[in-house]
Amino acid sequence: MQRRKVTFKLYPSAGQAEGLLTLLRQHKDLWNAALEERIDAWRKRDTTGKSISYEDQCRSLTQVRAELPEDWATMNCSSQQITLRRLDKAFKAFFARCTKGQSPGFPRFESLARMPGIGFKGHGDGWRFAPNLAKNGKPDDFGAIRWSKHGTLRLQGLGHIKIRGEARAAGVIKSCELLHSRGSSGSEWHVSVTMECADVDVARRRTEHHAMGADWGVSRLMTIVRTDGAENGTHREVREDIENPRWFKTNQERLVALDRAVSSKRRGSKNWCKAGARRGAFRSKVARRRHDDQHQTSARLAARCSIFATEALSLKNMTASAAGTVDEPGKNVRQKAGLNREILDTAPAALFQKIAYKVMETGGQFLEAPTRSLKPSQRCPMCSAVVKKVLQLRWHCCGSCGHEEDRDAASARVVLRWALGTLPEEQKVEKRIRGQELPEAA
């Protein structure tokens, strides 16, 4: 079983929307009160010698709920404990970064606009999710009844709220989180449902059984080399290119205009708030379009391959700043900043995460080649010789065997042959795999 999160949009009535904001405000007050309690305990540590833990604040919460039933006892206790748990995790992460010598930000007091949402524990504990079921209502091979679109969400004290959305696969519902955001028309609410699904979805079997090697990039989103059966029973390698949508460049003029509209207003005024809401709504729209495009791309690839291989990416290193220090300033800082923006605009981590779980959902394998030892972008796919190339050089030309090819296609071919075990024996590396074990190489 594997855990999945599915997000649905809520459509509350006017009264329910006001109740949701009241509930969010109560959790904001709880967060701020718990944070203030921890700060006071830290200031008095020299005299008391004690600090506040999550367990201590849970006991205090029980006492407060008994003393103020009208204000606190009407809220779900498990949901309040999740807010306290999040604060505890924030402090643990803060002290862990301090121990490493970093400069982390201290947990801050939250406003209503910055409060991200509300968490709930087990299904039925203050909430119940009721999706619409498929018309036939028959369980699949794993005993789960496939869901249809949309449904309702019942919340303690608010009643049933209509929701819209669709899950890829049915599963056992575990927990949920209410997500609050500001749109151009006011507050928007979503519910993220966590559920356990079967490792393999029989309804989404592969229509084709190719092995694919992918090379991610900025000029092209992905260059793919896949195996394709020939008439004599052998396999030939076919190249495919997926173009980069370039979401930022496509919408840059509109984003700049919205930024100028916000900066031209007096901070805190009504017009400033309206301009900020319009900017946030447009940014959310661009993010949703990128999210949808990645889902469609990953679904097409997962439906066609039984093995999908790519090199392991280190985005933290790839998007590091070139500014340097005062003593040793960096070079080409603006160019590197532009490249970092283009890299982050493609959201490669989110893309490959979607591909990974969808490939494994169909019973396939998702492989990550070790970049440091394999060196796909520097290695020749024909003779396995390492040919060093700078980033600006986009054509692979091997001095050992004379093979010439587009650099991205050569890198994808190296990854594909590594996954199939057909790469020349000069380079032997360990395989890192998510899911099942690799089959024996032919």
PyMOL commands that set and color helices and strands:
alter all, ss='L'
color gray80, all
select helices_A, chain A and resi 14-43+45-48+54-67+69-73+77-99+202-204+247-250+252-263+270-302+315-318+333-346+348-361+371-374+407-420
alter helices_A, ss='H'
color red, helices_A
select strands_A, chain A and resi 2-11+117-120+127-133+147-155+159-164+172-183+186-197+210-216+220-229+235-243+305-311+365-369+395-397+404-406+432-434
alter strands_A, ss='S'
color yellow, strands_A
deselect
rebuild
show_as cartoon
